[in-house]
């Protein structure tokens, strides 16, 4: 049995996003002096081009400039678009077993899902006009943006905040003109542009009680003749590191005004501060290089924060392991890295979580 019901509206979002690319086309008629004589916004609607052509054949007066317009009138020039096919794209395939986790913005819980499956959506855009000049105006407003693709950013999964750039590739252009028909047949010019949207399909989004990975450990060994049971000589570990204060602990306050060039300043009490750790004043992150009594020497503007002036009495928050424990999955964070050397002949046991 397949999974329970799910619907992410990915195809619908892709089609709508495609249509909005062309909802601001205009056809302008100019005088001999170069001024605008008329400006007509070209309407666009979803549907097969045959539907609009059939409407014109049934009511040819709808194409007459002076005809009274009704709610069902078909004005020219106009555009139509429709989805004409979907194919799996194996060239963009990734591992079928790879998963990713994210916070569900609706429930606040952790959601785990498999990597999306690549699919190509074939979309046809039709430009209908009475005059070739009108059709060419529309086509020339479209072609320069596709070289041959144009990227659309689409919100694939609202609950996970998953956005992807979907390339819209212009595959081909064809042209049809019935000017060779008899004199009683009204002229219909149709430019057909075929596009491929390289999108992704997502499966169900079940909740999971698995935690996020918060520590990476890699053991190295130099005995290449015994890779299975050889002991580790070097261990590398990396863990998340908070790059902002989360608990507003108000560690101390500034005892002077500091401008953007000051790298050494007094605080009211430095007893709780430690060299080589980070502090936050307003929204600026600093790294403490040394402490002498209550004077700090720092490196400013860490982690891309903006260096600004800070007033006397501004609150200074220490960034501590307690802040690291409060990092949220969607936040930016740094890494604390460590390297250890061993010569005890032990190996790490994942099942026991210790060296044996």
Order of alpha helices (4+ residues) and beta strands (2+ residues): alpha-beta-beta-beta-alpha-beta-beta-beta-beta-alpha-beta-beta-beta-beta-beta-beta-beta-beta-beta-beta-beta-beta-alpha-beta-beta-beta
